[in-house]
Amino acid sequence: MSKSARIPTDGGQGIAQNPFAALSNAGLPEAKIPPPATIHAPKPEKKNRGRVDIIREKAGRGGKTVTVVTGFMGIGQPEKEQLAKAMQRACGTGGTVKEGRIEIQGDQRDQVARILTEAGFRPVFAGG
């Protein structure tokens, strides 16, 4: 019988030429390591932008489910459109901004709540 062709797993021989061997600490500046954070460091406060309601609607939509976000206070149309785009990308669905409300296709309440929380809002599930 002949010897089996096994691949060695012991690491084999080292690299013949190390490209980093020429580097040394002689000509490099001393590394500055930042001090470790103190135990009682204050946490940065998240900006509370208010409560928003997340509603699931089916009425008047031909039986299709839509997630609606309402109750925005103090933000303009461009920011609502940016939030809607982020929600559409995260959910993989379509959506729109109508009459100051964000509408996302399908029952996407969990993903929408996560995005709103990251944006500093306090999402509340309203309705059924």
C-alpha positions as CSV (number, residue, x, y, z in Angstrom):
1,M,0.0,0.0,0.0
2,S,1.1,3.5,-0.7
3,K,1.1,6.3,1.9
4,S,-2.1,8.3,2.1
5,A,-2.0,11.9,0.9
6,R,-2.9,13.7,4.1
7,I,-2.5,17.4,4.6
8,P,-0.4,18.2,7.7
9,T,-2.2,20.3,10.4
10,D,0.8,20.9,12.7
11,G,1.5,24.3,11.1
12,G,4.3,23.2,9.0
13,Q,7.4,25.3,8.4
14,G,7.4,29.0,9.3
15,I,7.3,31.7,6.7
16,A,10.7,32.0,5.1
17,Q,10.7,35.8,5.1
18,N,8.6,37.8,7.5
19,P,7.7,41.1,5.9
20,F,7.4,42.8,9.3
21,A,10.8,41.6,10.6
22,A,12.5,44.8,9.5
23,L,10.2,46.9,11.7
24,S,11.4,47.5,15.2
25,N,10.6,49.7,18.2
26,A,13.8,51.7,17.7
27,G,12.5,54.3,15.4
28,L,8.9,54.3,16.4
29,P,7.3,56.7,18.9
30,E,6.0,55.3,22.2
31,A,2.4,54.1,22.1
32,K,0.1,56.2,24.1
33,I,-2.5,54.0,25.9
34,P,-5.5,56.0,27.1
35,P,-6.3,55.5,30.8
36,P,-9.1,53.1,31.6
37,A,-12.6,54.6,32.1
38,T,-13.5,55.2,35.7
39,I,-16.1,53.0,37.2
40,H,-18.5,55.9,37.9
41,A,-18.3,57.5,34.5
42,P,-21.6,59.2,33.7
43,K,-23.5,57.6,30.9
44,P,-24.4,60.0,28.0
45,E,-28.1,60.7,28.3
46,K,-30.2,59.8,25.3
47,K,-32.2,62.6,23.9
48,N,-35.9,62.0,24.8
49,R,-37.8,63.1,21.7
50,G,-41.2,62.1,23.0
51,R,-43.8,59.4,22.7
52,V,-44.9,58.0,19.3
53,D,-47.8,55.5,18.8
54,I,-47.3,52.4,16.6
55,I,-50.6,51.2,15.3
56,R,-51.5,48.2,13.1
57,E,-54.3,49.0,10.6
58,K,-56.3,46.9,8.2
59,A,-59.5,48.8,7.8
60,G,-60.0,50.5,4.4
61,R,-57.0,48.9,2.9
62,G,-58.5,45.9,1.1
63,G,-57.5,43.5,3.9
64,K,-53.8,44.5,3.8
65,T,-52.0,45.1,7.1
66,V,-50.1,48.4,7.5
67,T,-48.0,49.6,10.4
68,V,-48.7,53.3,11.1
69,V,-46.5,55.5,13.3
70,T,-48.2,58.7,14.6
71,G,-47.8,61.3,17.3
72,F,-44.5,63.0,16.2
73,M,-44.0,66.2,18.0
74,G,-41.4,68.8,16.9
75,I,-39.9,67.1,13.8
76,G,-40.4,68.2,10.2
77,Q,-41.3,66.4,7.0
78,P,-37.7,65.7,5.9
79,E,-36.8,63.9,9.2
80,K,-40.0,61.8,8.9
81,E,-39.0,60.8,5.4
82,Q,-35.6,59.8,6.6
83,L,-37.1,57.7,9.4
84,A,-39.5,56.1,6.9
85,K,-36.5,55.2,4.6
86,A,-34.7,53.6,7.5
87,M,-37.8,51.6,8.4
88,Q,-38.3,50.5,4.8
89,R,-34.7,49.3,4.6
90,A,-34.9,47.5,7.9
91,C,-38.2,45.8,7.1
92,G,-37.5,45.1,3.5
93,T,-40.9,46.6,2.5
94,G,-42.4,49.7,1.1
95,G,-43.9,52.7,2.9
96,T,-44.7,56.3,2.7
97,V,-45.3,59.5,4.8
98,K,-48.9,60.7,4.6
99,E,-50.5,63.5,6.6
100,G,-47.7,63.6,9.1
101,R,-47.8,59.8,9.7
102,I,-45.4,57.1,8.6
103,E,-47.0,54.1,7.0
104,I,-45.0,50.9,6.5
105,Q,-46.4,47.9,4.6
106,G,-47.1,44.8,6.7
107,D,-47.1,44.1,10.4
108,Q,-43.6,45.4,11.2
109,R,-44.2,46.8,14.7
110,D,-41.1,45.2,16.4
111,Q,-38.6,46.5,13.8
112,V,-40.2,49.9,13.7
113,A,-40.1,50.2,17.5
114,R,-36.4,49.3,17.5
115,I,-35.6,52.0,14.9
116,L,-37.6,54.6,16.8
117,T,-35.9,53.7,20.1
118,E,-32.5,54.2,18.4
119,A,-33.6,57.6,17.1
120,G,-34.5,58.7,20.6
121,F,-38.3,58.3,20.6
122,R,-40.4,56.3,23.1
123,P,-42.5,54.0,21.0
124,V,-45.8,52.8,22.4
125,F,-47.9,50.0,20.9
126,A,-51.4,51.4,20.6
127,G,-54.6,49.7,19.4
128,G,-55.1,46.0,18.7
